[in-house]
Amino acid sequence: MVIPENSSIVIFGASGDLTSRKLIPALYHLYAADKLPKSFVILGVSRTEYSDQSYREKLKESLHQLEKTEPSKLDAFCDHLHYQAVNTSDCEDYAKLVTRLDELATQYSFEHRNTLFYLATPPSLYSVIPASLGYHGLNDESDGWKRLIVEKPFGYDLESAIKLDTDIHQHFEEHQIYRIDHYLGKETVQNLLVFRFSNAMFEPLWNRNYIEYVEITGAESLGVEERGGYYDGSGAVRDMFQNHLLQVLAMVGMEPPAQINADSMRDEVVKVLQCLKPLDENDLKDNLVLGQYTESTVRGKFLPSYRDENGVADDSRTETYVGVKACINNWRWNGVPFYIRSGKRLPTRVTEVVIHFKNTPHPVFGQNAPENKLIIRIQPDEGIQMSFGLKEPGAGFKAKEVKMNFHYTSLQETGMLTAYERLLLDALNGDATLFARSDAVRACWEYVQPILDYKQEPKALFGYACGTWGPKEADDLLARRDRAWRFPCKNLTDTDYCEL
């Protein structure tokens, strides 16, 4: 385990929800596990006025509610927490940040001024903060490394993503920029690569010769909750498909990297994304389904329609479901469709990849043989399930489906890091492997932009009742080829009853 160098962690948006729910708990766990440097500073920055002590009390209370904490560890961790009020929209006000970082560097006897800046702010500040840091020289690496973590969304569409990228690059080099996607921090997403490339029994089959089609599902059982105002300007395509699910597709489809390092790994990710067949007019009509949930009663509980959620316009045409048939035009995957879906108010919360293998060509054994499937569960009940055929007891040679399962819980003693813990630790160590690179972000937006343009069409949106698996039109994406979506349970291992 590599311990990061002594450093300052500056969190913009320090009074916000992301900081208290995700970032501070992740940093506390890293500290409690002795994975942070001996000397470090966490400096919260936002407009709200706090003293160091009042900010510590606020976060300590939040940690008590969210986590089991050890009092002595928590007190020691909070001693590293500091706060500086800054008007983040006013470039001149960042002089306060310069002064405070100088004081803390002296207080903690930093030999080098290594600094990690985390933008846990609204996207409207993603260009403003880097420009202000650059104006005051806080991007200068002559006295230590300077790194910038940017939360998604990386733009609102292709045009804004290109502009944001240009704006940030005026003040920070690409090696300094860490675009965070917490999906890539999940152990099970990373395991896709190890599973594929370290097992000789699977890698030779991972191509168009043996795979019929691939499913990628990112389902949520919740609605928009209290995020209606934000979500109505975003939608499922921007919120889940453009980033999380296309990154998972890249992990499934990429070629083996020459080396296990950030450049080699991300080179292969970009190649796959650039090989996605662009969605033309026919694809948008025939291979894309957009949906919006309508009211329903699920297990005796009434669930309102999307348009009745707080903050959502009465005539909103924002999609809460997206289903796409995607194709990768390269040697490995030509002719293999990737069916991708994501939605809110579906029957259960689940993210998984299903590899459907081709049927055996044997004229006798192939007639009644069950389908060979490989299910890679990213969340919840993380694990892998393999389905294949064995002889049914009795006379004859009829095959029946059997399954083999592996669950990550059996490896619990290894102490897996959460996504934010892993990504924060990687950023502190300068490992950009699991962070999106500029060209990959652009390739995703180039693929998605035709969908954003098309969804303005009045006939492009279908309704689906809460608690169902999306619009019936989504079933047609697969039914044309006598295929069907898998309806997963909350548990990896199938049961007699699964959510409808």
Buried (B, 14 or more C-beta within 10 A) or exposed (E): EEEBBBBBBBBBBBBBEBBBBBBBBBBBBBBBBEBBEEBBBBBBBBBEEBEBEEBBEBBBEBBEEBEEBEEEEBEEBBEBBBBBBBEBEEBEBBBBBEEBBEEBBEEBEBEEBBBBBBBBBEBEBBBBBBBBBBBBEBBEBEBBBBBBBBBBBBBBBBEBBBEBBEBBBEBBEEEBBBBBBBBBBBBBBBBBBEBBBEEEEBEEBBEBEBBBBBBBBBBBBEBBEEBBEEBBEBBBBBBBBBBBBBBBBBBBBBBEBEEEEBEEBBBBBBBBBBBBBEBEEEBBEEBBBBBBBBBBEBEEEEBBBBBEBEBBEEEBBBBBBBBBBBBBEBEBBEEBBBBBBBBBBBBBEBBBBBBBBBBBEEEEBEEEBBBBBBBBBBBEBBBBBBBBBEEBEEEEEBBEBEEEBBBBEEEEEEEBBBBBBBBBBBBBBBBBBBBBBBBBBBBBBBBBBBBBEBBEEEEBBBEBBBBBBBBBBBBEBBEEEEBEBBBBBBBBEBEEEBBE
